[in-house]
Amino acid sequence: MGWGRPVMRMKSLACVLLIAGATGCQQAGAMMYFLGVGQYKRVPAEYKLPKAPTLILVDDEQNLVHPSTAREALVESLAAELRQRRLVDRITTSEELAQLRLTYTDLHDRGAREVGQLAGADTVLWIQITRFGLPDDLERVMSEVPFGATVKVLNARAESRDEVRLWPEQREGKYVEVTLSPHDLRRSRDLSHAHQTMAVELAEEIGKLFYAHTVEEN
């Protein structure tokens, strides 16, 4: 059943191209819009990140990601996304966070806000991994593989508990998930590359929460 719609759209596009030759681009453009070809809608940012030093903190409390490659790659990919779009002033590097772990051996027992303070950040982008379905053996991938996490933005400089949460209002955070097909994952060179591929996909979706973008309408 899923094949009918793309075929119809291709046939419609072919008809429009024929119309363009006979009636001109203006009429063809109107026909393409009517047929739903190239229609997009603008999606506003759900939250505007403060222009301040920021720490991206990814937690995997359920120990879902084996090895930890996807977790580490998610930090790097999301940091690159935020830098490219100039959404924050400065992002704590993985090296700086690794140094903190050496200095504070109990860092994993501290709250996200406190870790942000120790890192010299004003804002913490706190991501908690809640779903990761990639097996260690890529040959065992037979269906779509999910990678999901909840996202929260915290004020590391808050002086009271009520001021800590910046976004979203719901206590559980904003859930974001991506799924990759077996075909896409089996094209990976190895398991590490597959982890990185999934991390890039999730980083892009999380990044979209914080800037306006367009999506193609179905």
ABEGO torsion letter per residue (X at the ends): XAAAAAAAAAAAAAAAAAAAAAAEAAAAAAAAAAAGBGBBBBBBBABBBBBBBBBBBBBBAAGABOBAAAAAAAAAAAAAAAAAAGABABBBBAAAAAAAAAABAAAAABBAAAAAAAAGBABBBBBBBABBABBABAAABABBBBBBBBBBBBBAABABAAAABAOBABAAEBBBBBBBBAAAAAABABAAAAAAAAAAAAAAAAAAAABBBBBBBX
